[in-house]
């Protein structure tokens, strides 16, 4: 019997992907997945749309990718992403923090867009924000798409490299949730947490194994081992670390539709690891079509 293929990190148009939640579910079916997690940035707004689109037998893992911060080996601030699954989305602490993060993202986008416009670039913050749902998180990918539409770059990756990446002229930092607080918050809401692409050095500074060990002590459930931005050395180190710390090991595509070249199911989670992850959650169940 063929093993179920599971992708636990995807984004829809509710945040910075290009597929609607329903289109994402349909794409997951076409990709041969038996289970998929919807993990939009700092929002759960797409959950119900995805659930309504589930065909018979397809499993949906409701989740979110939380914008967090930690420190690197030198004590410097590091941006980290925390994948949260199967939590109660109505928990007051989660609702309040996601609202704060979405407000901050919109303010940040407007600041960056205003600076671009002041330098003569054909970028309009009101136009960009007007294309988004009022509750949708706004981010640099939306600015990147505007740069593509304006013909200033050909791809989203080129926009980040030339205009929006950390240290570039239009980059503006943001205040994210301390990752320890996020782990506590999700745990109290019955959810489980996985550190997303923790050794993806191509994205910038990363946390250390010592930090991951500390987070495991705080209740972190797992680490994303197999990810498109992890080379073989990073994967091997994370597998060993997860085994040592008793953490679940996941694999995911980090799918964003046409905003990235990675397809659904290019990286997957072992079914046994998936069941170990789900077994620790008490907040919201896996939805089955």
N, C-alpha and C positions, 0 to 999 in steps of 0.2 A: 504494500500500500504506500502511495506517495506521501511524503511528510508535508504537513501543512506549512505554507510559506507565510511568514508574519513580518510586517514592516511597522515599527513602532515610533516613527518620527516623520510626520508629514504636515504640510501647510496648505491651507485653502485660501481663497480670495478674501476670507474674513480677516486674515492678517496680510501676509506678503506673498501668498501663492497666486496662481492664475486660474486654478480650477475652483468652481463653487464647491461647497461641501458635498453636494449630490454628485457633481461631476467627478470629484475625487474618489468617491465610493465606486462609481462606475469604472473609473480607470483602474482601481485596485482589482476589480473583478477581471478586467481584460488582462491585467498583468499576472493573473493566476494566484493572487493572494487569497488566503483563507481568513486572515485577520489583519486589520489595519488600525493604527491609532491616529486620531486627529489631534494634532498638538500645535494649534495656532498660538502665536505669540501673545501672552498675557490676556487671553480671552477664551471664554467657553461659548461664545455666541453662535458658533457653527454646529454645536452638538446635535441639536434637534433636527436641523436640516439633514445632517448625515444619517441620523437614526431613521428618519422617514424614508430615506433612499435605499436602505439595506435590502438586498435581495435575500431569498431564503438561503440559510446556511452561512451567510457572511457574518463575521464577528467584527464589531467596532469597539475599540478601546477609547472611551472619552478621556481627553487629556489636554494639556497646555504646556507650552514651553515658556518658562518663567525667566525674566531678565534679572540676573543676580550678579553679585560681586564677591570676590574673595581676594586673596593675596598670592603673589608668587614667591619664589625662593628668596627674593630680596626684600620682601615686605611691601612690594608695590601693589597697588590696586590692579586686579585682573577681572575682566568681564567674563562671567561664566553663565552658561545656560543650564537650567534644571528642568528636566522633563518630569512633569507631574501627571499621574494617572489615577483615574477611578476615585477621585475625591468628591466631596459634597460641594458643588459649585455655589451653593447658597450660604456657605459658612461666612459669617460677617467679616472676619479678618481677611479672607480671600477676596471677597467682593470689594472691600475698601482698598486693598493693596493693588488689585488689578485696575481699579478706577484711577488710582494715583499714577500708576505706570502709564496708562493710556493718555492721561492729561499731560504728563511729562514728555511723552513721545511726540505729541502734537505740538507742544511748545518748542521742542527741539527742532522738529521739521520746519516750523515756521521761521525760526531763527536762522537756520542754514539756508533756506530758500531766499530769505530777505537779503542775506549777505551775497548770494549769487546774483540776485537781481540788481543789487547796488553796484556790482562789478560788470553789469551789462549783459549777463546771461539771460536768455529768454525763459526764466523760471518764475512761476507765479504760485505762491503758497496757497492762496484761496482756491485756485483752479485745482491744484493737487488734492487738497483736503476735500474739495467739493465732489471728487470722484469716489470718496470713501463713505461707507456707512458711518453714521454719527458715533456708533459704539466701537468701530473698528480701530485697532491700534495702528498708528501711523509710524512709519520708520524710514530709514535710509533707502531701503529697496524702492519705496514709492518715489523718492527723489531720483533714484537711479533710472527708473522707468521714464520719468519726465525728461531726463537728460537724453535718453535714447529717442524719445518722441521728438525732441528738439533737434535731433541730428548731430548733437555734440559728441556722442559716442555711439558705438555700434552695439555694445552689450552692457548688461548690468555689471558684469565683472570689471569691464573697462571703466565704468563710472566710479566704482569703488576705488580702483587703482589710481585714477587721476584726480578725483574730486572729493570722495566721501570717506575714504579710509582714515583710520587713526593716524594723526600727524599730517594729514592733508589740509589744505588751506580752509576748507569749509567744514571740517569736522568739529562737532560740538559734543563734549562729554555729557553723560546723563547720570542721574543718581538711581542706582538699582537697589534691589532688595538684598541685604546680606544673606548669603546662601544658607547660613545656619538658621536664620529666622524663617526662610522659605521652607526648609526641610521640616522644622517644627510645625509651621502653619499647615502644611499639607498633611502631615501625620495626624494632627489633631482633627482634621476633616476626613479622616479615614482613608487617605490616599497613600500612594507609594511614590518614591522619587528615584530618578536615574540621572546621573551627571552626564550631560550631553557632550559628545566629542571632546573629552577632557584633555587629550594630548594632541590636539590639532594645532600644531605650531604655525601652520600657514595662516592661521587666523590672528596670530599675535601671541603675547605671553600666555603661558598656561599655568595651571596649578601644579603642585608637586605631589608625589606619592604620599608625603607626610600629611598634606592638607586633606587628601582623599581619605586617609586613615582616620583623621580627626572627624571628618564628616560621617564616616561609617559609624563612629562612636556616637554621633548625634542622631542617627536614625536613617541615614542614606540607605536606600534599598539596593541600588545597582549602579553600574557604569556602562556607558555605551562603548563597546569595544570595537565592533565592526562598523565603520563609518567611512564615507568616501574621502574624508580629509585625514584619515589615519593611515600611515604607512605600516609595513609589516612589523617593524621594530616597535612602534607604538602599540599595535594590537597585541603583540607578544607580552610586552610589559604590563599592559592592562589585564590580560588574561591571568597572568601570574599574581598580580596585585588583587584582583577580584577573588581568586581562589584563597589567597592568604587571609583576606578580610571577610570572607563569607558573603560577598556581594553577588547579586544576579548579574549575568553578562548578557547584554542585548546587542542587536545589530539592526541598523536602520538606514534608509536612503537619505533622509532629510529632504524629501521631495518638495519642490516649490513650483511644479508645473513648468511652464516655458521660461520662468525666470532663472532656472538652472538647467544644466544638461543632464543631471542625474535622473534616472527613471525610477518609478516605483518598483520596489523589490530588488533593486541592485545590491542591497545589503539586507539581510534578514536575521531574525532572532530564532534561536533553536526552540522548538516547541516545549521542551522540558524547562528551559529557562523562563519562557513565557508563563507557564503554569505556576512556577515558583514565585514569579512576580505577582500574578493575579491573586494567588492564595493569601498574600499578606495585606490585601486591600479590603476595607469594610465600608467605604463611603458610597460609591456608585458602581453598579455591576457592569460587566461587559455586556454590550447589547448584541443580540443575535437576531438576524433577519429570519 
